[in-house]
Amino acid sequence: MLSWFQALMPREERFFELYKHHASILAEGAQALRTLLDGGPGIAEAALKVIALEAQADAVARDILLLVRRTFITPFDRSDIKELINTLDDTIDQMQKTAKAVLLFEVEELEPEMAQLGDRILQAAKLTVEAVNLLASLRENAPRLNNITEEIIRLEDDSDTLNDKGIKGLFQKHRHGNAMHYIIGVEIYDHLEKVMDRFEDVANRISGIVIEHV
């Protein structure tokens, strides 16, 4: 009877391996976005890379959602599994929207604060990879997971300040000049801010899982 029940037990590591795969794609997307924000001739290539990586991440997200439906016993609550992958996927979706905006508006030069926001996004992505890699052993890794989520939230707070500074600088730069450049710049800042907001959502979701299961 016991062996029969064990045969029904899922290979729980499949969920964690898929999460790790998605997070690695997310980090690669953040690196490509950071390259894009340097401006210059590499913008289009970096933007297309972000867009391609988003498609890869979507495929991994679908695999996780399919596995949830097919698995008898999941490593933690089904709703948590779905909400976490959806939040991770929303993050790279927002990176894709940023890249598409840059291509759509044919942006060739970006503001210094945009690159600095890219640095924060990349830091948040690396922290997210670390957090996802720790999920398989929630109890043992709870202290570090809590620290990581707090670090991501601090990065998001810092990004809000940097975003305000960037928009102010953009206004001062174009107040007597090209209004369209100001509008496009604000649009890009808005997308970058939303990327960081999505990382904060990921941090909050991971924190909620830790609270529930530790």
N, C-alpha and C positions, 0 to 999 in steps of 0.2 A: 504494500500500500504506500509506504514511504517513497519507494523508488518511483512509483507511478506519479506521485505528487511532484517529486523533484523534476520529473521529465516535463511537467507542465510549467515549471518555473522558467521565466524568461532569462535570456542572457542580458542581464541589466547593463552590462558594460556597453552594449550596443547604443543605448541612449547616450551615455557619456562620451563614447567615441564620436558619435554624430555631433554632439554639442561642441566637442573639441574641434572637429572639422569646420563647423560653421564659424566658430570664434577665430580660427586661423585665417579663414577667408575674410572675415571682418577686419582683422588686423592688417591683412594685405591691402584691403580696400582703403584703410586709414592711411597706410604708407603711400599709396598711389594718390590719394587726395592731398596729402602733404606735399608731394612732388608737384602736383597741379598748382598748388597755391604759391609756388615759387615763381610762377609766371614764365614768360619766355616761349621759345619754340617747342618745348615739351608739353605744353598744356593739352593739346588735342589727344596726344598719345596717352597721357595720364588719365584724362577724362574717359576715354574709351576703355581703359583698363578697369576703372571703377565700375563702369556700366557692365562690363563682362563679368566681373567678380560678383556683382549683385545677382546676376542670373544664376551663377553657381551656387550662391548662398540660398536662393529660392529653392533650388533642387534639394539641398540638404534639409531645409525646413519642411518640405513636403515629405521627405523620407521619415522625419521624426513624427510628423502628424499621422502618417500611415502606420508607423510602428506602434503608436499609442492605441490605435484602433485594433491592432492585431495582438497586442500583448495582454496576457491574462493578469499578471501582477507587475505593476510598474514600480520603479525605484522610489518615487514619491508621487504625490497626488497628480492625477491626470490633468487637472486644471492648471496646476503649477507647471507641469511639463509643457503644456500648450502655450501658456502665457509667457513663459520664459523664451521659448523659441520664437514666438511672435514678436516679442520685444527686441530680441537680438536681430531679427530680420528687419524690423522697422528701422533699426539703426543704420544698416547698410542701404536700405531703401532711401533713407534721407541723404546719405552720401551720394547715391546715384542722382537724386534730384539736384544736388549741388553741382555735380559734374555736368548734367544736362543743361542747367541754367548757364553755366560758363560757356558751353558750346553754342547754345541758342543765341546768346547775346554777343558772341564772337569776342569775348574778353581776352585781351592779350597781356594786360598788366593788372596785378592785384595789389591791394594795400598791405603794408607791413603787418598790421594787426590781423589780417586774414591768415597770414602765414603763422603768426603766433597762436591763433585759434587752432590752426592745423596741428601745431605742436601739442596743444592740450588734448585734441581729439586722438592723436597718436598715443599719448600717454594713457588715456582712458581705454583705448583699444588693447594695449598691452596688459593693463590691469585686468581687463575683462577676460583675456586669454588665461591669465593666472587663476582668476576666480573659477572659471569653468573647469579648469584642470583639477581643481580641488573639490569639486562637487561630489565625486564618487565616495569621499570619506568626510561627510558633513560634520560629524561630531568631532573628529580629530582636528579638522581644519577650521572649525567655527571662529576662533579668535582671529586668524588671518583673514578669513572671509569678511568678517566685520570690519577689519582695518581697511581692506580693499574697497569695500562699498563706501566707507567714509572718505577715502582718498578720491574716489570718482566724484562724489558729491561736492567735495572741496574744489575739484577741477571745474565742475560745472558752475559753481558760484564765481570762481575766478574768471571763467569765460564770459559770464554775464557782464562783469565790469569791463573786460577787454572789448566786448562787443559794443557797449555804450561808448567807450573811448573811440573805437574805430568809426562808428557812425558820426560822432561829433567831428572827428577829423575830416571825414568825407564831406560833411556839410560845409566846414570852413574852406575846404579845398575848392568846392564847386559852387559856393554861394553866389558868386558873380560870374560863373562860367557855364559849363554844359550841364543842364539839369538832368539830361538823360543818363549821363555818367553817374550822377548821384543816385538816381532811381535804381539803376542796375546794381550799383555797389550795395545799396540797402537790401536789395533782393538776395544777393549772395551772403551778406551778413546774416540775414534771417535764416537762410538754409543752414549755415554753419552753426548758428545758435541752436537750431532744432536738432542737429546731429548730437550736440552735447546734451540736450534735453533727453534724447533717446538713451544715451549712455546712463544718465541719471535714472531713467526708468528701469534699465537693466539692473543697476545697482540696487534699487528698491525692491525689485522682484527677487533677486538673490537673497537680500536681507530678509525678506518675508519667508522664503523657503527655510533659511537657517533658523529663524524664530520658531517655525512650525515643527521642525524635526530635531531640534537639539534640546 
